[in-house]
Amino acid sequence: FDGKRATMAGLADYLQRQLDAPVVDKTELKGIFHIQLEFSPSQRQAGPDSPPPDNDGPSIYTALQEQLGLKLVSQKVPVEIVVVDHIEKTPTDN
């Protein structure tokens, strides 16, 4: 990941897409950063406590901590969701 003019909210959004899980920025860091993060894509889904598989780079969790000094912490937080509880097909005139 090479984020020029990135914000922490933007990094959280990128991580959310990579991990396919909600990521909330709680760093309280304001401003714009040039963020370079190198990790093994095959380890995206590995959890922070998972043993490292044999490949050429660190997991995204290890890379965040070692390269940026940031840590992903699993916790429950409120997230916005949309729930559709009912739907009906509208009759059309044919």
C-alpha positions, 0 to 999 in steps of 0.5 A: 500500500502506498498512500500519498496524502492519506488520512487515518480514516482513509487507512482504516477504509483501506484496511476494512476492504483488505480484511473484509471486516469493519475497521474504525479509526481510533488513533485521533491522529489528524492530518495528511500522511504518506503511508507505505505499508508492505505486507503479504497479501496471502496473510490478509485474512490471518488473525493477529495471533495466527502463526505466520505461514511460509511466504515472503512478507509479514501479515498485515497486522505485523506490518502495521505494528512494525512499519507504522507503529499502529495496532489493530485491536479487536473490540465491539463497537457500534457500526451502521447497517441497513436492514431490509425486513420486508419487500413487496413486488409492485404490480405493473400494468401490462 
